[in-house]
Amino acid sequence: MPKEFSRSQRMAEQIRRDLSDVVREELHDPRMGFLSFTAVKLSRDLSSAVVYCSVINEAEKKESLETLNRAAGFLRSSLASLSRARSVPTLKFVYDDSVTRGAAMEDLIRKAVGNDEDRSDQRNNDDEDQG
């Protein structure tokens, strides 16, 4: 029976959870805004990881990412102390705009549905006027 998740998927998810804990409990930098780690993509050889972050306040996005990238060495060593893996990948933090794009798409869908309902109501009123 095949494994449900590959080793890299399990390791990526563990890194995401551990990073959340380390940033919350140990990285006390006033320049960082409120953020969450949405995904981790590991290279094939597990030597590097791209960590996708979502920042609540758009104004703090750039500074939060710069702070995380400057603290990447500290975060990597903290992960190493938590992990049983032989090596911990190098970390690179990037902004994940999927939440923002998802909200924009949801607004567009809501507007389209509203327009369709308005047209349908208009047609029903026109049919009643003719009949």
SELUM-545723 format. One record per residue (C-alpha): residue number from 1; x, y, z. Coordinates in steps of 0.2 Angstrom, whole numbers, plus 5000, padded with zeros to 4 digits. Example, Ala and Ser with C-alpha at 12.3 -4.5 7.8 and 13.67 -1.06 7.14 Angstrom:
<atoms>
ATOM/1/5062/4978/5039;
ATOM/2/5068/4995/5036;
</atoms>
This chain:
<atoms>
ATOM/1/5000/5000/5000;
ATOM/2/5008/5017/4995;
ATOM/3/5011/5030/5008;
ATOM/4/4998/5043/5010;
ATOM/5/5011/5058/5010;
ATOM/6/5028/5059/5004;
ATOM/7/5043/5062/5015;
ATOM/8/5045/5080/5008;
ATOM/9/5026/5084/5011;
ATOM/10/5027/5078/5029;
ATOM/11/5043/5087/5032;
ATOM/12/5036/5103/5024;
ATOM/13/5021/5102/5036;
ATOM/14/5032/5099/5051;
ATOM/15/5043/5114/5047;
ATOM/16/5027/5125/5044;
ATOM/17/5021/5120/5062;
ATOM/18/5037/5122/5070;
ATOM/19/5041/5139/5062;
ATOM/20/5024/5145/5068;
ATOM/21/5029/5140/5086;
ATOM/22/5047/5147/5085;
ATOM/23/5041/5164/5078;
ATOM/24/5027/5166/5091;
ATOM/25/5038/5161/5106;
ATOM/26/5055/5166/5102;
ATOM/27/5056/5179/5089;
ATOM/28/5051/5195/5098;
ATOM/29/5054/5209/5084;
ATOM/30/5043/5224/5085;
ATOM/31/5045/5226/5066;
ATOM/32/5036/5210/5063;
ATOM/33/5017/5211/5060;
ATOM/34/5004/5198/5063;
ATOM/35/5008/5184/5050;
ATOM/36/5004/5166/5047;
ATOM/37/5014/5153/5037;
ATOM/38/5003/5146/5023;
ATOM/39/5014/5133/5015;
ATOM/40/5032/5127/5013;
ATOM/41/5039/5120/4997;
ATOM/42/5055/5110/4999;
ATOM/43/5067/5106/4985;
ATOM/44/5069/5088/4979;
ATOM/45/5085/5086/4989;
ATOM/46/5077/5094/5005;
ATOM/47/5091/5106/5006;
ATOM/48/5081/5122/5004;
ATOM/49/5064/5128/5008;
ATOM/50/5053/5142/5002;
ATOM/51/5041/5147/5016;
ATOM/52/5025/5156/5010;
ATOM/53/5019/5169/5022;
ATOM/54/5003/5179/5023;
ATOM/55/5003/5196/5033;
ATOM/56/4987/5203/5040;
ATOM/57/4992/5221/5038;
ATOM/58/4998/5225/5020;
ATOM/59/5008/5240/5026;
ATOM/60/5019/5228/5037;
ATOM/61/5021/5216/5023;
ATOM/62/5038/5221/5017;
ATOM/63/5046/5224/5034;
ATOM/64/5040/5208/5041;
ATOM/65/5047/5198/5026;
ATOM/66/5064/5207/5028;
ATOM/67/5064/5203/5046;
ATOM/68/5060/5185/5043;
ATOM/69/5074/5183/5030;
ATOM/70/5087/5192/5041;
ATOM/71/5082/5180/5055;
ATOM/72/5082/5164/5044;
ATOM/73/5099/5158/5052;
ATOM/74/5092/5159/5069;
ATOM/75/5075/5151/5064;
ATOM/76/5085/5137/5055;
ATOM/77/5095/5133/5071;
ATOM/78/5079/5133/5081;
ATOM/79/5071/5121/5069;
ATOM/80/5086/5110/5070;
ATOM/81/5084/5109/5089;
ATOM/82/5066/5104/5087;
ATOM/83/5069/5092/5073;
ATOM/84/5075/5074/5072;
ATOM/85/5080/5076/5054;
ATOM/86/5099/5075/5050;
ATOM/87/5099/5092/5041;
ATOM/88/5087/5107/5041;
ATOM/89/5084/5116/5025;
ATOM/90/5090/5134/5022;
ATOM/91/5075/5145/5023;
ATOM/92/5068/5159/5011;
ATOM/93/5052/5168/5015;
ATOM/94/5041/5175/5002;
ATOM/95/5024/5184/5002;
ATOM/96/5009/5173/4998;
ATOM/97/4996/5183/4989;
ATOM/98/4984/5169/4987;
ATOM/99/4973/5175/5002;
ATOM/100/4971/5192/4994;
ATOM/101/4968/5185/4977;
ATOM/102/4955/5173/4984;
ATOM/103/4946/5187/4992;
ATOM/104/4946/5197/4976;
ATOM/105/4939/5182/4966;
ATOM/106/4926/5180/4979;
ATOM/107/4921/5198/4977;
ATOM/108/4920/5196/4958;
ATOM/109/4909/5180/4960;
ATOM/110/4897/5189/4972;
ATOM/111/4895/5204/4960;
ATOM/112/4892/5192/4945;
ATOM/113/4879/5182/4955;
ATOM/114/4871/5199/4960;
ATOM/115/4870/5205/4942;
ATOM/116/4863/5188/4937;
ATOM/117/4849/5189/4950;
ATOM/118/4845/5207/4945;
ATOM/119/4843/5202/4927;
ATOM/120/4833/5187/4932;
ATOM/121/4821/5199/4942;
ATOM/122/4820/5211/4928;
ATOM/123/4815/5197/4916;
ATOM/124/4802/5191/4928;
ATOM/125/4795/5208/4930;
ATOM/126/4795/5211/4911;
ATOM/127/4785/5194/4909;
ATOM/128/4772/5199/4922;
ATOM/129/4770/5216/4913;
ATOM/130/4767/5207/4896;
ATOM/131/4755/5194/4903;
</atoms>
